[in-house]
Amino acid sequence: QGTQSHIDLNDEQTANVKAIIAATKKAGMDERAAVVSIATALQESKLENLGHLGDRNDHDSQGLFQQRPSSGWGTVEQITDPEYSTTAFLKGLKQVDGWQDMPLTKAAQTVQVSAYPDHYAQWEQQAADLVAEHWNK
């Protein structure tokens, strides 16, 4: 959907892609769920497991998905764990009726409730490429 963005990934970011895919498989979800998850993490953190950023932080958002302890996503320790944060995101995604058939950005936004709901779409191609590359490894 729309203009696509792309970033080169370092080893940490690639490890986080693999962690998201592993958590998706463990949750019994498919490649589309992994694409939505990775695109979301690309938008939220560029696949970096971010700690508290002080004044540059959006409230108390942390981790790959910029989840907030104050919004019930878990403790700081939990949401900065890639498996936990992915599982939490996927739990939210499972609750979105028809997420498999809706545009990625709408599915992601329904879970994340971002101030920038259309920004997830720009990462769909890179997320799909990463899932295609790493799903069967």
C-alpha atoms as one frame of an Amber mdcrd trajectory, in Angstrom:
protein
   0.000   0.000   0.000   1.471   3.331  -1.003   5.108   4.345  -1.079   7.320
   1.783   0.594  10.208   2.472   2.974  13.233   0.261   3.505  16.093   0.203
   6.003  19.211  -1.949   6.115  19.183  -4.177   9.194  22.060  -4.806  11.569
  22.571  -8.072  13.476  20.387  -6.976  16.410  17.509  -6.019  14.137  17.796
  -9.296  12.212  17.772 -11.213  15.505  14.583  -9.356  16.430  13.002 -10.356
  13.094  13.832 -13.975  13.889  12.429 -13.601  17.416   9.163 -12.174  16.042
   8.868 -15.044  13.566   9.603 -17.635  16.272   6.992 -16.104  18.601   4.461
 -16.023  15.750   5.011 -19.715  15.031   4.827 -20.522  18.752   1.473 -18.696
  18.899   0.251 -20.927  16.067  -0.193 -18.012  13.693   0.729 -17.758  10.026
   3.121 -15.767   7.859   0.619 -12.916   7.445   0.635 -12.421  11.228   4.434
 -12.244  11.107   4.306  -9.667   8.298   1.881  -7.488  10.290   4.049  -7.856
  13.411   7.324  -7.033  11.668   5.842  -4.069   9.791   4.492  -2.766  13.094
   7.870  -3.143  14.798   9.607  -1.484  11.839   7.332   1.537  12.243   7.428
   1.656  16.032  11.123   1.023  16.701  12.922   0.196  13.437  13.183  -3.295
  14.989  15.317  -1.991  17.853  14.404  -3.092  21.362  14.185   0.419  22.773
  14.367   1.244  26.448  13.006   4.451  27.930  14.123   7.379  25.779  13.500
  10.160  28.275  12.158  13.342  26.670  12.245  11.698  23.231   9.924   8.954
  24.452   6.208   8.754  23.765   4.918   8.523  27.327   6.307   5.258  28.747
   6.493   3.315  25.470   9.288   0.755  25.203  10.445  -2.286  23.289  10.024
  -3.397  19.676   6.338  -2.468  19.559   6.567   0.639  21.767   4.095  -0.874
  24.201   3.252   0.976  27.400   3.278  -0.519  30.887   0.726   2.105  31.916
  -1.643   0.803  29.218  -1.513  -2.757  30.497   0.926  -4.309  28.021   3.099
  -5.704  30.817   6.067  -4.697  32.910   9.077  -2.922  31.418  11.002  -6.196
  31.679   8.236  -8.031  29.809   7.673  -5.552  26.994  11.388  -5.298  26.301
  11.515  -9.081  25.822  10.994  -9.716  22.078   9.066 -12.969  22.580   6.762
 -11.500  25.226   6.107  -8.268  23.324   5.396 -10.133  20.081   3.059 -12.531
  21.878   1.251  -9.559  23.448   0.897  -7.886  20.055  -0.369 -11.116  18.483
  -2.876 -11.597  21.297  -4.261  -8.174  20.421  -4.217  -9.001  16.710  -6.183
 -12.219  17.263  -8.939 -10.109  18.832  -9.314  -7.996  15.671 -12.175  -9.555
  13.755 -11.128 -10.205  10.146  -7.550  -8.936  10.541  -6.318 -11.476   7.959
  -8.310  -9.781   5.208  -7.908  -6.126   6.107  -5.118  -3.811   4.975  -1.995
  -4.276   7.109  -2.072  -0.701   8.364  -5.668  -1.084   9.612  -4.874  -4.364
  11.395  -1.771  -2.871  13.036  -3.569   0.338  13.978  -6.450  -1.522  15.592
  -3.968  -3.152  17.977  -1.549  -0.253  18.443  -3.865   2.798  18.447  -1.114
   5.003  17.033  -1.309   8.740  16.521  -0.107   7.979  12.961  -2.369   5.138
  11.800  -1.299   5.139   8.153   2.440   4.877   8.781   2.470   1.067   9.118
   1.690   0.537   5.426   5.089   1.835   4.272   6.820  -1.204   5.813   4.639
  -3.940   4.302   7.004  -4.898   1.465  10.124  -5.067   3.631   8.225  -7.034
   6.278   6.949  -9.487   3.637  10.478  -9.873   2.239  11.896 -10.540   5.717
   9.242 -13.155   6.453   9.882 -14.819   3.083  13.608 -14.882   3.871  13.433
 -16.140   7.466  10.165 -18.102   7.902  11.584 -21.474   6.848  15.034 -21.117
   8.418
